[in-house]
């Protein structure tokens, strides 16, 4: 069982720089070989936002806060909505919120949904939702 | 504005360097993705490929065709687990297109046929 009192927990907003080296490393790791993908002012790959998120407040840190051991954890769902492009060189303000914690299958599984908002300046540029699956039996062994 | 009916991309085999690089690039250092013993304790033969790496490959399916600025939404549900050394195949089918853009349904699976993820992508007509 996961501590439900953390539903609504919101991280303090912080700003993460879209460093060119970070985008380049991400491209290298994901097999993106087109050098224009990490050039100055390039639009970052869609799922790169998740990498920025872990610089802000990682899912591992969130799970620690919820007292969930990493061992039984799998990523169940991930969604990105992009309202405006994020560019290499941008400063992105990020904030995350634990939206739901639901037990399924008599407590064998717990689903944790976390929403993330991304802003550049005052402008919302994207939002995402991650659903984390905790296999409680694996977690407790 | 034309949208292809079908997009396909093959990635991998995903090797240990790919997983280590992705751990560094993504900030997800869970040893499930890097360490055989940890993977075994969690019930897997080999280290588990990050779901977000599969999703990044899925994003490439669209960025290579349309460019990153036109990808406006990407959603995936992870339905299976890819392991170290697996080849991952991404496929997308056009579901709807109009003057604003297109909606694709996407599937990821290992070359052996294990389903990994399904989802949708929304592509804008213009950047």
Interface residues (C-beta under 8 A of the other chain):
Chain A: X22 X25 X26 X28 X29 X30 X31 X32 X34 X37 X42 X43 X44 X45 X46 X47 X50 X51 X53 X54 X55 X58 X59 X60 X70 X71 X72 X73 X74 X75 X76 X77 X78 X79 X80 X81 X82 X83 X85 X138 X141
Chain B: X11 X18 X21 X22 X24 X25 X26 X27 X28 X29 X30 X32 X38 X41 X42 X43 X50 X51 X52 X53 X55 X56 X57 X59 X60 X62 X63 X64 X67 X68 X69 X71 X72 X73 X74 X75 X76 X77 X78 X81 X127
